[in-house]
Amino acid sequence: MYFNYKKFHLFLSMALVDAHYRFLYVNIGANGGASDGGVFRNCSLGEALEESCAGLPDPEPLPGDDKDYAMEACP
């Protein structure tokens, strides 16, 4: 299960860090044959983002920028 396509054993890990290099989220232990997108989709962070309950601040324009970066709802 932890044998990847390059024929060696592997545990996949994913981390989210802030601008000060502090770890905010770590997921370790996905099987070596999984894709990056599959690992992200099935981790608790991916699920929280999908359900809009990850505790992210509301989007707002950057200083000096009048564009609205709010995400559009998917049809």
PDB file of N, H, CA, C and O in Angstrom:
ATOM      1  N   MET A   1       0.821  -1.189   0.000  1.00  0.00           N
ATOM      2  CA  MET A   1       0.000   0.000   0.000  1.00  0.00           C
ATOM      3  C   MET A   1       0.873   1.264   0.000  1.00  0.00           C
ATOM      4  O   MET A   1       0.481   2.275  -0.583  1.00  0.00           O
ATOM      5  N   TYR A   2       2.023   1.225   0.629  1.00  0.00           N
ATOM      6  H   TYR A   2       2.342   0.404   1.103  1.00  0.00           H
ATOM      7  CA  TYR A   2       2.909   2.391   0.682  1.00  0.00           C
ATOM      8  C   TYR A   2       4.048   2.263  -0.319  1.00  0.00           C
ATOM      9  O   TYR A   2       5.115   2.845  -0.124  1.00  0.00           O
ATOM     10  N   PHE A   3       3.830   1.513  -1.377  1.00  0.00           N
ATOM     11  H   PHE A   3       2.964   1.041  -1.535  1.00  0.00           H
ATOM     12  CA  PHE A   3       4.812   1.294  -2.426  1.00  0.00           C
ATOM     13  C   PHE A   3       4.419   2.201  -3.589  1.00  0.00           C
ATOM     14  O   PHE A   3       3.304   2.087  -4.099  1.00  0.00           O
ATOM     15  N   ASN A   4       5.313   3.105  -4.023  1.00  0.00           N
ATOM     16  H   ASN A   4       6.219   3.197  -3.609  1.00  0.00           H
ATOM     17  CA  ASN A   4       4.938   4.065  -5.055  1.00  0.00           C
ATOM     18  C   ASN A   4       5.293   3.573  -6.460  1.00  0.00           C
ATOM     19  O   ASN A   4       5.808   2.468  -6.629  1.00  0.00           O
ATOM     20  N   TYR A   5       5.013   4.399  -7.454  1.00  0.00           N
ATOM     21  H   TYR A   5       4.594   5.296  -7.317  1.00  0.00           H
ATOM     22  CA  TYR A   5       5.241   4.029  -8.847  1.00  0.00           C
ATOM     23  C   TYR A   5       6.717   3.908  -9.194  1.00  0.00           C
ATOM     24  O   TYR A   5       7.053   3.306 -10.214  1.00  0.00           O
ATOM     25  N   LYS A   6       7.611   4.461  -8.377  1.00  0.00           N
ATOM     26  H   LYS A   6       7.339   4.949  -7.548  1.00  0.00           H
ATOM     27  CA  LYS A   6       9.051   4.346  -8.618  1.00  0.00           C
ATOM     28  C   LYS A   6       9.636   3.095  -7.960  1.00  0.00           C
ATOM     29  O   LYS A   6      10.849   2.886  -7.950  1.00  0.00           O
ATOM     30  N   LYS A   7       8.752   2.277  -7.416  1.00  0.00           N
ATOM     31  H   LYS A   7       7.766   2.446  -7.423  1.00  0.00           H
ATOM     32  CA  LYS A   7       9.110   0.977  -6.846  1.00  0.00           C
ATOM     33  C   LYS A   7       9.860   1.070  -5.525  1.00  0.00           C
ATOM     34  O   LYS A   7      10.736   0.247  -5.263  1.00  0.00           O
ATOM     35  N   PHE A   8       9.537   2.055  -4.684  1.00  0.00           N
ATOM     36  H   PHE A   8       8.825   2.724  -4.897  1.00  0.00           H
ATOM     37  CA  PHE A   8      10.077   2.051  -3.328  1.00  0.00           C
ATOM     38  C   PHE A   8       8.995   2.511  -2.348  1.00  0.00           C
ATOM     39  O   PHE A   8       8.004   3.123  -2.745  1.00  0.00           O
ATOM     40  N   HIS A   9       9.196   2.212  -1.090  1.00  0.00           N
ATOM     41  H   HIS A   9      10.001   1.715  -0.767  1.00  0.00           H
ATOM     42  CA  HIS A   9       8.214   2.540  -0.058  1.00  0.00           C
ATOM     43  C   HIS A   9       8.261   4.028   0.268  1.00  0.00           C
ATOM     44  O   HIS A   9       9.327   4.645   0.282  1.00  0.00           O
ATOM     45  N   LEU A  10       7.096   4.585   0.526  1.00  0.00           N
ATOM     46  H   LEU A  10       6.230   4.084   0.514  1.00  0.00           H
ATOM     47  CA  LEU A  10       7.008   6.020   0.717  1.00  0.00           C
ATOM     48  C   LEU A  10       5.774   6.372   1.540  1.00  0.00           C
ATOM     49  O   LEU A  10       4.695   5.822   1.322  1.00  0.00           O
ATOM     50  N   PHE A  11       5.939   7.287   2.481  1.00  0.00           N
ATOM     51  H   PHE A  11       6.816   7.734   2.659  1.00  0.00           H
ATOM     52  CA  PHE A  11       4.828   7.928   3.172  1.00  0.00           C
ATOM     53  C   PHE A  11       4.756   9.345   2.632  1.00  0.00           C
ATOM     54  O   PHE A  11       5.767  10.047   2.608  1.00  0.00           O
ATOM     55  N   LEU A  12       3.586   9.776   2.200  1.00  0.00           N
ATOM     56  H   LEU A  12       2.765   9.205   2.219  1.00  0.00           H
ATOM     57  CA  LEU A  12       3.421  11.142   1.716  1.00  0.00           C
ATOM     58  C   LEU A  12       3.086  12.063   2.877  1.00  0.00           C
ATOM     59  O   LEU A  12       2.387  11.674   3.813  1.00  0.00           O
ATOM     60  N   SER A  13       3.587  13.271   2.806  1.00  0.00           N
ATOM     61  H   SER A  13       4.155  13.586   2.046  1.00  0.00           H
ATOM     62  CA  SER A  13       3.256  14.270   3.820  1.00  0.00           C
ATOM     63  C   SER A  13       2.895  15.582   3.129  1.00  0.00           C
ATOM     64  O   SER A  13       3.343  15.863   2.018  1.00  0.00           O
ATOM     65  N   MET A  14       2.083  16.366   3.805  1.00  0.00           N
ATOM     66  H   MET A  14       1.719  16.137   4.707  1.00  0.00           H
ATOM     67  CA  MET A  14       1.669  17.661   3.293  1.00  0.00           C
ATOM     68  C   MET A  14       1.637  18.617   4.474  1.00  0.00           C
ATOM     69  O   MET A  14       1.203  18.253   5.567  1.00  0.00           O
ATOM     70  N   ALA A  15       2.096  19.834   4.253  1.00  0.00           N
ATOM     71  H   ALA A  15       2.449  20.131   3.365  1.00  0.00           H
ATOM     72  CA  ALA A  15       2.108  20.819   5.336  1.00  0.00           C
ATOM     73  C   ALA A  15       1.661  22.177   4.813  1.00  0.00           C
ATOM     74  O   ALA A  15       1.847  22.507   3.642  1.00  0.00           O
ATOM     75  N   LEU A  16       1.074  22.945   5.702  1.00  0.00           N
ATOM     76  H   LEU A  16       0.922  22.677   6.653  1.00  0.00           H
ATOM     77  CA  LEU A  16       0.675  24.321   5.424  1.00  0.00           C
ATOM     78  C   LEU A  16       1.436  25.195   6.415  1.00  0.00           C
ATOM     79  O   LEU A  16       1.358  24.984   7.626  1.00  0.00           O
ATOM     80  N   VAL A  17       2.174  26.178   5.894  1.00  0.00           N
ATOM     81  H   VAL A  17       2.237  26.349   4.911  1.00  0.00           H
ATOM     82  CA  VAL A  17       2.945  27.073   6.763  1.00  0.00           C
ATOM     83  C   VAL A  17       2.541  28.515   6.504  1.00  0.00           C
ATOM     84  O   VAL A  17       2.019  28.844   5.439  1.00  0.00           O
ATOM     85  N   ASP A  18       2.788  29.371   7.490  1.00  0.00           N
ATOM     86  H   ASP A  18       3.212  29.104   8.355  1.00  0.00           H
ATOM     87  CA  ASP A  18       2.473  30.788   7.310  1.00  0.00           C
ATOM     88  C   ASP A  18       3.711  31.550   6.858  1.00  0.00           C
ATOM     89  O   ASP A  18       4.760  30.952   6.617  1.00  0.00           O
ATOM     90  N   ALA A  19       3.590  32.861   6.745  1.00  0.00           N
ATOM     91  H   ALA A  19       2.738  33.347   6.941  1.00  0.00           H
ATOM     92  CA  ALA A  19       4.683  33.691   6.250  1.00  0.00           C
ATOM     93  C   ALA A  19       5.869  33.742   7.207  1.00  0.00           C
ATOM     94  O   ALA A  19       6.942  34.222   6.841  1.00  0.00           O
ATOM     95  N   HIS A  20       5.681  33.253   8.424  1.00  0.00           N
ATOM     96  H   HIS A  20       4.809  32.864   8.721  1.00  0.00           H
ATOM     97  CA  HIS A  20       6.761  33.229   9.412  1.00  0.00           C
ATOM     98  C   HIS A  20       7.322  31.812   9.578  1.00  0.00           C
ATOM     99  O   HIS A  20       7.997  31.521  10.566  1.00  0.00           O
ATOM    100  N   TYR A  21       7.044  30.940   8.617  1.00  0.00           N
ATOM    101  H   TYR A  21       6.496  31.177   7.814  1.00  0.00           H
ATOM    102  CA  TYR A  21       7.540  29.551   8.593  1.00  0.00           C
ATOM    103  C   TYR A  21       7.010  28.712   9.761  1.00  0.00           C
ATOM    104  O   TYR A  21       7.653  27.745  10.171  1.00  0.00           O
ATOM    105  N   ARG A  22       5.865  29.070  10.286  1.00  0.00           N
ATOM    106  H   ARG A  22       5.343  29.855   9.954  1.00  0.00           H
ATOM    107  CA  ARG A  22       5.239  28.279  11.347  1.00  0.00           C
ATOM    108  C   ARG A  22       4.291  27.278  10.702  1.00  0.00           C
ATOM    109  O   ARG A  22       3.517  27.627   9.810  1.00  0.00           O
ATOM    110  N   PHE A  23       4.356  26.043  11.157  1.00  0.00           N
ATOM    111  H   PHE A  23       4.984  25.759  11.881  1.00  0.00           H
ATOM    112  CA  PHE A  23       3.466  25.014  10.643  1.00  0.00           C
ATOM    113  C   PHE A  23       2.061  25.238  11.196  1.00  0.00           C
ATOM    114  O   PHE A  23       1.870  25.323  12.409  1.00  0.00           O
ATOM    115  N   LEU A  24       1.091  25.332  10.306  1.00  0.00           N
ATOM    116  H   LEU A  24       1.246  25.263   9.320  1.00  0.00           H
ATOM    117  CA  LEU A  24      -0.300  25.497  10.696  1.00  0.00           C
ATOM    118  C   LEU A  24      -1.076  24.196  10.564  1.00  0.00           C
ATOM    119  O   LEU A  24      -2.081  23.994  11.245  1.00  0.00           O
ATOM    120  N   TYR A  25      -0.607  23.311   9.681  1.00  0.00           N
ATOM    121  H   TYR A  25       0.209  23.476   9.127  1.00  0.00           H
ATOM    122  CA  TYR A  25      -1.292  22.049   9.436  1.00  0.00           C
ATOM    123  C   TYR A  25      -0.270  21.053   8.904  1.00  0.00           C
ATOM    124  O   TYR A  25       0.565  21.401   8.069  1.00  0.00           O
ATOM    125  N   VAL A  26      -0.336  19.827   9.381  1.00  0.00           N
ATOM    126  H   VAL A  26      -1.015  19.545  10.059  1.00  0.00           H
ATOM    127  CA  VAL A  26       0.544  18.762   8.893  1.00  0.00           C
ATOM    128  C   VAL A  26      -0.279  17.503   8.741  1.00  0.00           C
ATOM    129  O   VAL A  26      -1.052  17.145   9.630  1.00  0.00           O
ATOM    130  N   ASN A  27      -0.113  16.833   7.616  1.00  0.00           N
ATOM    131  H   ASN A  27       0.515  17.124   6.894  1.00  0.00           H
ATOM    132  CA  ASN A  27      -0.754  15.546   7.359  1.00  0.00           C
ATOM    133  C   ASN A  27       0.353  14.599   6.931  1.00  0.00           C
ATOM    134  O   ASN A  27       1.005  14.830   5.913  1.00  0.00           O
ATOM    135  N   ILE A  28       0.573  13.544   7.689  1.00  0.00           N
ATOM    136  H   ILE A  28       0.044  13.357   8.516  1.00  0.00           H
ATOM    137  CA  ILE A  28       1.636  12.579   7.393  1.00  0.00           C
ATOM    138  C   ILE A  28       1.034  11.191   7.345  1.00  0.00           C
ATOM    139  O   ILE A  28       0.226  10.821   8.197  1.00  0.00           O
ATOM    140  N   GLY A  29       1.429  10.431   6.348  1.00  0.00           N
ATOM    141  H   GLY A  29       2.086  10.732   5.656  1.00  0.00           H
ATOM    142  CA  GLY A  29       1.062   9.031   6.343  1.00  0.00           C
ATOM    143  C   GLY A  29       0.185   8.568   5.202  1.00  0.00           C
ATOM    144  O   GLY A  29      -0.255   7.418   5.205  1.00  0.00           O
ATOM    145  N   ALA A  30      -0.087   9.420   4.224  1.00  0.00           N
ATOM    146  H   ALA A  30       0.271  10.354   4.222  1.00  0.00           H
ATOM    147  CA  ALA A  30      -0.846   8.950   3.060  1.00  0.00           C
ATOM    148  C   ALA A  30       0.002   7.938   2.315  1.00  0.00           C
ATOM    149  O   ALA A  30       1.230   8.019   2.339  1.00  0.00           O
ATOM    150  N   ASN A  31      -0.631   6.994   1.659  1.00  0.00           N
ATOM    151  H   ASN A  31      -1.629   6.928   1.639  1.00  0.00           H
ATOM    152  CA  ASN A  31       0.152   5.946   0.997  1.00  0.00           C
ATOM    153  C   ASN A  31       0.903   6.484  -0.213  1.00  0.00           C
ATOM    154  O   ASN A  31       0.473   7.443  -0.853  1.00  0.00           O
ATOM    155  N   GLY A  32       2.020   5.857  -0.514  1.00  0.00           N
ATOM    156  H   GLY A  32       2.370   5.077   0.005  1.00  0.00           H
ATOM    157  CA  GLY A  32       2.937   6.325  -1.547  1.00  0.00           C
ATOM    158  C   GLY A  32       2.382   6.342  -2.950  1.00  0.00           C
ATOM    159  O   GLY A  32       2.921   7.045  -3.804  1.00  0.00           O
ATOM    160  N   GLY A  33       1.338   5.605  -3.221  1.00  0.00           N
ATOM    161  H   GLY A  33       0.901   5.034  -2.527  1.00  0.00           H
ATOM    162  CA  GLY A  33       0.763   5.572  -4.556  1.00  0.00           C
ATOM    163  C   GLY A  33      -0.298   6.630  -4.799  1.00  0.00           C
ATOM    164  O   GLY A  33      -0.819   6.736  -5.909  1.00  0.00           O
ATOM    165  N   ALA A  34      -0.627   7.416  -3.780  1.00  0.00           N
ATOM    166  H   ALA A  34      -0.204   7.330  -2.878  1.00  0.00           H
ATOM    167  CA  ALA A  34      -1.676   8.426  -3.910  1.00  0.00           C
ATOM    168  C   ALA A  34      -1.148   9.664  -4.626  1.00  0.00           C
ATOM    169  O   ALA A  34       0.036   9.988  -4.534  1.00  0.00           O
ATOM    170  N   SER A  35      -2.030  10.346  -5.333  1.00  0.00           N
ATOM    171  H   SER A  35      -2.992  10.082  -5.408  1.00  0.00           H
ATOM    172  CA  SER A  35      -1.645  11.597  -5.995  1.00  0.00           C
ATOM    173  C   SER A  35      -1.712  12.747  -5.003  1.00  0.00           C
ATOM    174  O   SER A  35      -2.389  12.644  -3.979  1.00  0.00           O
ATOM    175  N   ASP A  36      -1.020  13.838  -5.294  1.00  0.00           N
ATOM    176  H   ASP A  36      -0.471  13.921  -6.126  1.00  0.00           H
ATOM    177  CA  ASP A  36      -1.060  15.020  -4.426  1.00  0.00           C
ATOM    178  C   ASP A  36      -2.490  15.521  -4.269  1.00  0.00           C
ATOM    179  O   ASP A  36      -2.930  15.840  -3.164  1.00  0.00           O
ATOM    180  N   GLY A  37      -3.208  15.588  -5.386  1.00  0.00           N
ATOM    181  H   GLY A  37      -2.850  15.329  -6.284  1.00  0.00           H
ATOM    182  CA  GLY A  37      -4.588  16.058  -5.336  1.00  0.00           C
ATOM    183  C   GLY A  37      -5.479  15.138  -4.534  1.00  0.00           C
ATOM    184  O   GLY A  37      -6.369  15.600  -3.821  1.00  0.00           O
ATOM    185  N   GLY A  38      -5.252  13.848  -4.639  1.00  0.00           N
ATOM    186  H   GLY A  38      -4.528  13.472  -5.218  1.00  0.00           H
ATOM    187  CA  GLY A  38      -6.038  12.882  -3.872  1.00  0.00           C
ATOM    188  C   GLY A  38      -5.769  12.992  -2.392  1.00  0.00           C
ATOM    189  O   GLY A  38      -6.695  12.902  -1.585  1.00  0.00           O
ATOM    190  N   VAL A  39      -4.514  13.185  -2.018  1.00  0.00           N
ATOM    191  H   VAL A  39      -3.761  13.258  -2.673  1.00  0.00           H
ATOM    192  CA  VAL A  39      -4.166  13.357  -0.605  1.00  0.00           C
ATOM    193  C   VAL A  39      -4.830  14.620  -0.067  1.00  0.00           C
ATOM    194  O   VAL A  39      -5.427  14.589   1.009  1.00  0.00           O
ATOM    195  N   PHE A  40      -4.737  15.729  -0.799  1.00  0.00           N
ATOM    196  H   PHE A  40      -4.253  15.754  -1.673  1.00  0.00           H
ATOM    197  CA  PHE A  40      -5.340  16.982  -0.358  1.00  0.00           C
ATOM    198  C   PHE A  40      -6.857  16.868  -0.258  1.00  0.00           C
ATOM    199  O   PHE A  40      -7.451  17.327   0.718  1.00  0.00           O
ATOM    200  N   ARG A  41      -7.473  16.270  -1.243  1.00  0.00           N
ATOM    201  H   ARG A  41      -6.991  15.898  -2.036  1.00  0.00           H
ATOM    202  CA  ARG A  41      -8.933  16.136  -1.260  1.00  0.00           C
ATOM    203  C   ARG A  41      -9.437  15.326  -0.072  1.00  0.00           C
ATOM    204  O   ARG A  41     -10.518  15.600   0.449  1.00  0.00           O
ATOM    205  N   ASN A  42      -8.668  14.335   0.361  1.00  0.00           N
ATOM    206  H   ASN A  42      -7.790  14.112  -0.063  1.00  0.00           H
ATOM    207  CA  ASN A  42      -9.124  13.438   1.417  1.00  0.00           C
ATOM    208  C   ASN A  42      -8.615  13.792   2.815  1.00  0.00           C
ATOM    209  O   ASN A  42      -8.944  13.097   3.777  1.00  0.00           O
ATOM    210  N   CYS A  43      -7.829  14.844   2.946  1.00  0.00           N
ATOM    211  H   CYS A  43      -7.562  15.408   2.165  1.00  0.00           H
ATOM    212  CA  CYS A  43      -7.342  15.227   4.274  1.00  0.00           C
ATOM    213  C   CYS A  43      -8.353  16.164   4.939  1.00  0.00           C
ATOM    214  O   CYS A  43      -9.245  16.697   4.279  1.00  0.00           O
ATOM    215  N   SER A  44      -8.208  16.354   6.234  1.00  0.00           N
ATOM    216  H   SER A  44      -7.484  15.921   6.770  1.00  0.00           H
ATOM    217  CA  SER A  44      -9.166  17.189   6.962  1.00  0.00           C
ATOM    218  C   SER A  44      -9.113  18.651   6.518  1.00  0.00           C
ATOM    219  O   SER A  44     -10.134  19.337   6.551  1.00  0.00           O
ATOM    220  N   LEU A  45      -7.945  19.137   6.104  1.00  0.00           N
ATOM    221  H   LEU A  45      -7.115  18.579   6.077  1.00  0.00           H
ATOM    222  CA  LEU A  45      -7.845  20.516   5.617  1.00  0.00           C
ATOM    223  C   LEU A  45      -8.619  20.679   4.308  1.00  0.00           C
ATOM    224  O   LEU A  45      -9.360  21.648   4.146  1.00  0.00           O
ATOM    225  N   GLY A  46      -8.456  19.752   3.386  1.00  0.00           N
ATOM    226  H   GLY A  46      -7.853  18.965   3.517  1.00  0.00           H
ATOM    227  CA  GLY A  46      -9.195  19.811   2.119  1.00  0.00           C
ATOM    228  C   GLY A  46     -10.698  19.771   2.342  1.00  0.00           C
ATOM    229  O   GLY A  46     -11.454  20.497   1.697  1.00  0.00           O
ATOM    230  N   GLU A  47     -11.122  18.911   3.266  1.00  0.00           N
ATOM    231  H   GLU A  47     -10.508  18.321   3.790  1.00  0.00           H
ATOM    232  CA  GLU A  47     -12.552  18.819   3.573  1.00  0.00           C
ATOM    233  C   GLU A  47     -13.059  20.119   4.207  1.00  0.00           C
ATOM    234  O   GLU A  47     -14.152  20.581   3.878  1.00  0.00           O
ATOM    235  N   ALA A  48     -12.272  20.709   5.115  1.00  0.00           N
ATOM    236  H   ALA A  48     -11.384  20.334   5.382  1.00  0.00           H
ATOM    237  CA  ALA A  48     -12.687  21.957   5.769  1.00  0.00           C
ATOM    238  C   ALA A  48     -12.788  23.096   4.757  1.00  0.00           C
ATOM    239  O   ALA A  48     -13.709  23.910   4.832  1.00  0.00           O
ATOM    240  N   LEU A  49     -11.854  23.161   3.817  1.00  0.00           N
ATOM    241  H   LEU A  49     -11.106  22.500   3.756  1.00  0.00           H
ATOM    242  CA  LEU A  49     -11.916  24.201   2.784  1.00  0.00           C
ATOM    243  C   LEU A  49     -13.118  23.994   1.874  1.00  0.00           C
ATOM    244  O   LEU A  49     -13.785  24.954   1.490  1.00  0.00           O
ATOM    245  N   GLU A  50     -13.392  22.749   1.532  1.00  0.00           N
ATOM    246  H   GLU A  50     -12.850  21.968   1.845  1.00  0.00           H
ATOM    247  CA  GLU A  50     -14.535  22.436   0.671  1.00  0.00           C
ATOM    248  C   GLU A  50     -15.851  22.819   1.348  1.00  0.00           C
ATOM    249  O   GLU A  50     -16.779  23.285   0.687  1.00  0.00           O
ATOM    250  N   GLU A  51     -15.931  22.625   2.651  1.00  0.00           N
ATOM    251  H   GLU A  51     -15.177  22.246   3.188  1.00  0.00           H
ATOM    252  CA  GLU A  51     -17.157  22.916   3.398  1.00  0.00           C
ATOM    253  C   GLU A  51     -17.185  24.338   3.956  1.00  0.00           C
ATOM    254  O   GLU A  51     -18.110  24.697   4.684  1.00  0.00           O
ATOM    255  N   SER A  52     -16.175  25.151   3.620  1.00  0.00           N
ATOM    256  H   SER A  52     -15.423  24.859   3.029  1.00  0.00           H
ATOM    257  CA  SER A  52     -16.066  26.550   4.073  1.00  0.00           C
ATOM    258  C   SER A  52     -16.087  26.673   5.592  1.00  0.00           C
ATOM    259  O   SER A  52     -16.688  27.603   6.130  1.00  0.00           O
ATOM    260  N   CYS A  53     -15.438  25.743   6.284  1.00  0.00           N
ATOM    261  H   CYS A  53     -14.950  24.988   5.847  1.00  0.00           H
ATOM    262  CA  CYS A  53     -15.386  25.822   7.746  1.00  0.00           C
ATOM    263  C   CYS A  53     -13.943  25.745   8.249  1.00  0.00           C
ATOM    264  O   CYS A  53     -13.690  25.248   9.346  1.00  0.00           O
ATOM    265  N   ALA A  54     -12.999  26.240   7.442  1.00  0.00           N
ATOM    266  H   ALA A  54     -13.205  26.644   6.551  1.00  0.00           H
ATOM    267  CA  ALA A  54     -11.590  26.184   7.814  1.00  0.00           C
ATOM    268  C   ALA A  54     -11.169  27.374   8.660  1.00  0.00           C
ATOM    269  O   ALA A  54     -10.028  27.423   9.119  1.00  0.00           O
ATOM    270  N   GLY A  55     -12.051  28.325   8.878  1.00  0.00           N
ATOM    271  H   GLY A  55     -12.979  28.285   8.505  1.00  0.00           H
ATOM    272  CA  GLY A  55     -11.732  29.479   9.712  1.00  0.00           C
ATOM    273  C   GLY A  55     -10.875  30.513   9.009  1.00  0.00           C
ATOM    274  O   GLY A  55     -10.149  31.260   9.665  1.00  0.00           O
ATOM    275  N   LEU A  56     -10.944  30.570   7.683  1.00  0.00           N
ATOM    276  H   LEU A  56     -11.533  29.962   7.150  1.00  0.00           H
ATOM    277  CA  LEU A  56     -10.182  31.565   6.942  1.00  0.00           C
ATOM    278  C   LEU A  56     -10.872  32.922   7.026  1.00  0.00           C
ATOM    279  O   LEU A  56     -12.099  32.985   7.095  1.00  0.00           O
ATOM    280  N   PRO A  57     -10.105  34.002   7.020  1.00  0.00           N
ATOM    281  CA  PRO A  57     -10.744  35.329   7.040  1.00  0.00           C
ATOM    282  C   PRO A  57     -11.457  35.604   5.717  1.00  0.00           C
ATOM    283  O   PRO A  57     -11.148  34.995   4.692  1.00  0.00           O
ATOM    284  N   ASP A  58     -12.395  36.513   5.755  1.00  0.00           N
ATOM    285  H   ASP A  58     -12.645  37.008   6.587  1.00  0.00           H
ATOM    286  CA  ASP A  58     -13.104  36.904   4.531  1.00  0.00           C
ATOM    287  C   ASP A  58     -12.120  37.556   3.568  1.00  0.00           C
ATOM    288  O   ASP A  58     -11.193  38.242   3.999  1.00  0.00           O
ATOM    289  N   PRO A  59     -12.314  37.347   2.256  1.00  0.00           N
ATOM    290  CA  PRO A  59     -11.418  37.983   1.290  1.00  0.00           C
ATOM    291  C   PRO A  59     -11.601  39.493   1.291  1.00  0.00           C
ATOM    292  O   PRO A  59     -12.709  39.996   1.479  1.00  0.00           O
ATOM    293  N   GLU A  60     -10.520  40.197   1.081  1.00  0.00           N
ATOM    294  H   GLU A  60      -9.621  39.788   0.928  1.00  0.00           H
ATOM    295  CA  GLU A  60     -10.591  41.653   0.978  1.00  0.00           C
ATOM    296  C   GLU A  60      -9.487  42.120   0.028  1.00  0.00           C
ATOM    297  O   GLU A  60      -8.483  41.427  -0.139  1.00  0.00           O
ATOM    298  N   PRO A  61      -9.662  43.275  -0.588  1.00  0.00           N
ATOM    299  CA  PRO A  61      -8.655  43.764  -1.537  1.00  0.00           C
ATOM    300  C   PRO A  61      -7.313  44.008  -0.858  1.00  0.00           C
ATOM    301  O   PRO A  61      -7.247  44.317   0.331  1.00  0.00           O
ATOM    302  N   LEU A  62      -6.267  43.865  -1.622  1.00  0.00           N
ATOM    303  H   LEU A  62      -6.321  43.613  -2.588  1.00  0.00           H
ATOM    304  CA  LEU A  62      -4.937  44.195  -1.139  1.00  0.00           C
ATOM    305  C   LEU A  62      -4.820  45.709  -1.015  1.00  0.00           C
ATOM    306  O   LEU A  62      -5.539  46.426  -1.710  1.00  0.00           O
ATOM    307  N   PRO A  63      -3.947  46.217  -0.161  1.00  0.00           N
ATOM    308  CA  PRO A  63      -3.788  47.668  -0.039  1.00  0.00           C
ATOM    309  C   PRO A  63      -3.444  48.295  -1.392  1.00  0.00           C
ATOM    310  O   PRO A  63      -2.543  47.826  -2.087  1.00  0.00           O
ATOM    311  N   GLY A  64      -4.150  49.333  -1.753  1.00  0.00           N
ATOM    312  H   GLY A  64      -4.882  49.714  -1.188  1.00  0.00           H
ATOM    313  CA  GLY A  64      -3.920  50.008  -3.019  1.00  0.00           C
ATOM    314  C   GLY A  64      -4.539  49.315  -4.221  1.00  0.00           C
ATOM    315  O   GLY A  64      -4.278  49.711  -5.357  1.00  0.00           O
ATOM    316  N   ASP A  65      -5.347  48.297  -4.000  1.00  0.00           N
ATOM    317  H   ASP A  65      -5.559  47.976  -3.077  1.00  0.00           H
ATOM    318  CA  ASP A  65      -5.961  47.535  -5.090  1.00  0.00           C
ATOM    319  C   ASP A  65      -7.470  47.550  -4.875  1.00  0.00           C
ATOM    320  O   ASP A  65      -7.942  47.254  -3.777  1.00  0.00           O
ATOM    321  N   ASP A  66      -8.228  47.892  -5.910  1.00  0.00           N
ATOM    322  H   ASP A  66      -7.845  48.133  -6.802  1.00  0.00           H
ATOM    323  CA  ASP A  66      -9.675  47.969  -5.762  1.00  0.00           C
ATOM    324  C   ASP A  66     -10.403  46.758  -6.326  1.00  0.00           C
ATOM    325  O   ASP A  66     -11.630  46.772  -6.421  1.00  0.00           O
ATOM    326  N   LYS A  67      -9.671  45.705  -6.706  1.00  0.00           N
ATOM    327  H   LYS A  67      -8.674  45.693  -6.629  1.00  0.00           H
ATOM    328  CA  LYS A  67     -10.303  44.501  -7.257  1.00  0.00           C
ATOM    329  C   LYS A  67     -10.917  43.668  -6.134  1.00  0.00           C
ATOM    330  O   LYS A  67     -10.391  43.623  -5.022  1.00  0.00           O
ATOM    331  N   ASP A  68     -12.023  43.018  -6.436  1.00  0.00           N
ATOM    332  H   ASP A  68     -12.450  43.054  -7.339  1.00  0.00           H
ATOM    333  CA  ASP A  68     -12.684  42.122  -5.479  1.00  0.00           C
ATOM    334  C   ASP A  68     -12.222  40.711  -5.786  1.00  0.00           C
ATOM    335  O   ASP A  68     -12.458  40.205  -6.883  1.00  0.00           O
ATOM    336  N   TYR A  69     -11.566  40.069  -4.828  1.00  0.00           N
ATOM    337  H   TYR A  69     -11.374  40.480  -3.937  1.00  0.00           H
ATOM    338  CA  TYR A  69     -11.050  38.726  -5.032  1.00  0.00           C
ATOM    339  C   TYR A  69     -11.928  37.647  -4.422  1.00  0.00           C
ATOM    340  O   TYR A  69     -11.478  36.514  -4.247  1.00  0.00           O
ATOM    341  N   ALA A  70     -13.154  37.972  -4.102  1.00  0.00           N
ATOM    342  H   ALA A  70     -13.519  38.892  -4.245  1.00  0.00           H
ATOM    343  CA  ALA A  70     -14.064  36.984  -3.546  1.00  0.00           C
ATOM    344  C   ALA A  70     -14.281  35.874  -4.573  1.00  0.00           C
ATOM    345  O   ALA A  70     -14.409  36.123  -5.772  1.00  0.00           O
ATOM    346  N   MET A  71     -14.316  34.653  -4.068  1.00  0.00           N
ATOM    347  H   MET A  71     -14.211  34.451  -3.095  1.00  0.00           H
ATOM    348  CA  MET A  71     -14.507  33.507  -4.959  1.00  0.00           C
ATOM    349  C   MET A  71     -15.951  33.456  -5.438  1.00  0.00           C
ATOM    350  O   MET A  71     -16.887  33.677  -4.669  1.00  0.00           O
ATOM    351  N   GLU A  72     -16.109  33.168  -6.696  1.00  0.00           N
ATOM    352  H   GLU A  72     -15.349  32.989  -7.321  1.00  0.00           H
ATOM    353  CA  GLU A  72     -17.439  33.036  -7.273  1.00  0.00           C
ATOM    354  C   GLU A  72     -18.014  31.669  -6.892  1.00  0.00           C
ATOM    355  O   GLU A  72     -17.276  30.689  -6.787  1.00  0.00           O
ATOM    356  N   ALA A  73     -19.306  31.609  -6.692  1.00  0.00           N
ATOM    357  H   ALA A  73     -19.905  32.405  -6.778  1.00  0.00           H
ATOM    358  CA  ALA A  73     -19.953  30.338  -6.396  1.00  0.00           C
ATOM    359  C   ALA A  73     -19.951  29.465  -7.648  1.00  0.00           C
ATOM    360  O   ALA A  73     -20.162  29.948  -8.760  1.00  0.00           O
ATOM    361  N   CYS A  74     -19.712  28.199  -7.448  1.00  0.00           N
ATOM    362  H   CYS A  74     -19.540  27.807  -6.545  1.00  0.00           H
ATOM    363  CA  CYS A  74     -19.722  27.246  -8.572  1.00  0.00           C
ATOM    364  C   CYS A  74     -21.160  26.941  -8.951  1.00  0.00           C
ATOM    365  O   CYS A  74     -22.028  26.847  -8.084  1.00  0.00           O
ATOM    366  N   PRO A  75     -21.415  26.784 -10.252  1.00  0.00           N
ATOM    367  CA  PRO A  75     -22.799  26.463 -10.671  1.00  0.00           C
ATOM    368  C   PRO A  75     -23.229  25.087 -10.246  1.00  0.00           C
ATOM    369  O   PRO A  75     -24.357  24.679 -10.524  1.00  0.00           O
TER     370      PRO A  75
END
